[in-house]
């Protein structure tokens, strides 16, 4: 069985709605760590929708598996098909 590709979902207030500079890193909303991109996307959508009326609140998905494997350069990293299609959900 393949190891899960971990993804972190978090968000908070940003200085500019078109950017990703968080105003207060001490008060970020950490939604969680998820074993697939599909699960992370579901969590991201929920958090983003709860804050849709706040233009300066932004949530992001971070591919932790890319940070944890320094032998694979980010530009050439190939995700598994199961990560793109929801991991068989």
Residue, then its C-alpha position, 0 to 999 in steps of 0.5 A: x500500500x502506498x503512503x498517503x500524500x499529506x496536504x495541509x489546509x490553513x488560512x487567515x487574513x491576508x494583506x491583499x486579496x490577490x496575494x498570499x501575505x498573511x497579516x498575523x501568522x500567530x492567528x492562522x486557522x489550521x484546518x488540518x492535515x489530510x491524506x489526499x488532495x481530494x480530502x484537502x480540497x473538500x476541507x479547503x472548500x468548506x473553510x473558504x465557503x464559510x468565509x466567502x463574505x470576507x475578501x481578506x480571508x484566504x485558505x490554501x492547500x500546501x503539499x506537505x509530501x513535497x516538502x518532506x521528500x527533498x530528493x524530489x525537486x518540486x518542479x519535476x515532482x509527479x503526483x500519483x493518479x490516486x492523489x489527483x482523482x481522490x484516492x479511490x473515494 
